[in-house]
Amino acid sequence: MAEHEEHEDHDHDHDHGQENSVQAEVFLALRQQNLELLKIASQVAGYGNSTSPIKPEDKRAALERIWDIYSEFYEWIDPEETEAEGDE
């Protein structure tokens, strides 16, 4: 392989690695935002600062309440994504 071809391959690998790094950073940032939104939703639902654990028989209702609030918040933040999911 010529030196020029080796250099091009190395540049391509480097660009691909940077692209993967940027994608990973975006993915992690979105996950962090989702976790923060979930925390806010649990607080709004009344479970964020509770000192006692949720009773097993109340778990399903608590999760549904938190999920409803989270979904509403998420729709406000990214309405285009929720519309796209509804089209599927």
KOLMAR-618909 format. One record per residue: x, y, z of N, C-alpha, C in turn. Coordinates in steps of 0.001 Angstrom, whole numbers, plus 500000, padded with zeros to 6 digits. Example, Ala and Ser with C-alpha at 12.3 -4.5 7.8 and 13.67 -1.06 7.14 Angstrom:
513190494310507800512300495500507800513200496700507800512850497750507080513670498940507140512900500030507870
This chain:
500859498825500000500000500000500000500897501226500000500554502184499226501336503407499134501148504237500398502165505087500650502120505921501856500886506822501843500515507342500689499358508227500546498067507494500938497922506251500481496731505462500799496655505171502293497777504870502918497796504616504355497363505857505113497819507027504678497461508287505328495950508538505211495368508263504021493933508444503819493139507508504719493571506244504828492883505297505699492925505759507146494083506255507572494223506730508949493306507929509188493232508872508240492357510035508378490895509609508453490518508634507622489137508147507627488806507513508979489689506698509510489472506070510816489366507122511904490202508160511825490191509227512816488866509991512758488385510319511546487112511020511387485960510178511926485988508887511641484932507989512112484938507917513639486120507895514219486237507867515674485702509137516307485967510285515692485435511551516203483922511582516095483396511069514991481944511028514801481300510160515875481881509009516168481359508133517212481424508808518572482496509540518815482651510245520085481574511309520242481303512053519193480272513094519237478911512447519454478639511357518762477364510658518925477206510155520357478269509628520926478227509137522303477963510288523265478602511423523043478391512594523908476943513074523832476386513119522632474996513540522458474067512545523156474313511258522968473500510224523600473524510373525117474707510543525690474837510680527142474171511959527644474271513034526899473625514292527287472105514132527287471575513448526285470134513216526231469669512329527376470456511314527693470113510436528819470119511208530131471089512092530295471155512917531508469928513814531604469534514397530477468329515235530473467098514417530835467017513189530312465884512319530631465838511991532117467009511733532703467057511448534137466626512658534964467058513832534562466662515046535267465155515266535145464620515029533958463187515175533740462405514157534569462906512945534650462260511913535457462276512289536935463372512863537396463468513320538789462433514404539057462311515360538139461318516424538302459911515837538314459649514905537410458329514272537347458001513552538654458967512865539226458710512167540490458461513159541619459137514298541584458899515320542602457510515928542448457116516215541205455790516773540958454704515773541375454967514497541172454006513464541552453952513257543067454900513879543770454890513783545222455803512723545800456690512169544988457546511089545447459022511467545531459365512686545172460766513069545089461480513199546413460795513669547438461453513925548715460911513044549827460291511966549462459695511069550452460781510382551275460582510360552577461543509685553446461190508222553634459951507867553340459561506464553465459433505842552076459779504584551961459684503924550645458223503733550234458039503625548940456696503373548413456307501946548765455089501791549254454595500460549617454428499631548347454693498334548435454580497478547246453218497582546555452167497694547336450833497769546736450569499122546065451384500131546381451232501458545776452198501706544619453084500747544385454140500931543394453588501180541993452655500383541537452106500508540181451466501885539980450666502319540927450002503622540813451032504751540817452053504634541645453100505663541705453845505743540383454216504601539833454938504585538556454086505147537428452817504821537412451929505353536378451785506867536504451666507365537729451563508799537952452835509510537494453994508962537873455273509551537468455409509512535954455070508379535334455201508253533882454277509222533147453053509408533651452132510355533020452710511772533041453261512169534162453844513507534283455082513619533410455944512598533456457153512591532631456794512719531149455817511945530708455405511967529298454889513340528895454133513961529776453609515302529496454755516302529376455694516255530315456860517136530247457652516890528971457865515626528635458658515280527460457996515806526192456673515725526150455945516238524984456127517748524850456196518446525962456420519893525912457821520192525392458782519379525811460177519620525445460450519249523996459922518119523541460213517631522192458930517151521515458046518074521117456775517670520529456923516919519214457981517214518442458163516531517160458410515042517358459191514678518365459484513257518593458230512507519021457401513094519870456192512404520304455208512263519142455181513220518213454337513103517019454832511973516129456154511846515972456732510795515144456430509422515729456470509296517045456166508017517690454700507654517490453817508632517454452401508385517246452099507933515837452965508270514877452763507882513481453103506432513229453862505802514102454325504417513876453234503402514028
